[in-house]
């Protein structure tokens, strides 16, 4: 009897790291697809924070509170412009969607008006007349 021992496969560290990275990317993708709103809000918050940090190196000396007030006003202006753009796109989408629904309802009503009810009621009426005569 000869026993052949098979050596366990030893993965190269680069392949192991690559597999871990792929798995992490897959988990992140699943999380983003299952939780889109928190992901978007988190990305907005991160972008806002990075924007504040990037503007931190101004050359004019200001008090801490003046600097914070200006940053808050800038953030408010940026947020207002973002919300205005979103509102405009939402209104456009609503108009487009509502007109599509209105057109579909009008087409359905026109199709319903063209139906000849007699085609469906005459056979039933004649069946009842034969049944009772």
URURQUI-V55723 format. One record per run of one state. SS is the DSSP state (H for helix, E for strand, L for the rest). FROM is the first residue (numbers start at 0). TO is the last residue. If there is no record, write none. Layout:
SS;FROM;TO  SS;FROM;TO
//
This chain:
L;0;11  H;12;33  L;34;34  H;35;53  L;54;62  H;63;112  L;113;116  H;117;131  L;132;132
//
